[in-house]
């Protein structure tokens, strides 16, 4: 029970949307399995949906993965990590582009 609560804290304190996904394998391991259910993946993808909406490519990734969960039973940690890296990369690029433009405007 404490492990589940700790996993929930990790999710709410996630620094990036990818971190919310990365927490899933640890939560599954706490329950004694290496597999993450498609339902858990769906729930977590919906939790990062708003952040992904900030970048068109990130939103497309989340929407595509949500569609794929309908035909899946489980995910493995390496698949989730790859997806998390891709999501973070898409959102980081969007943030860097906006920051650079703002800095140029200030000068």
Beta strands, then each sheet from edge to edge (+ up, - down):
strand 1: 35-37
strand 2: 74-76
sheet 1: 1+ 2-
end
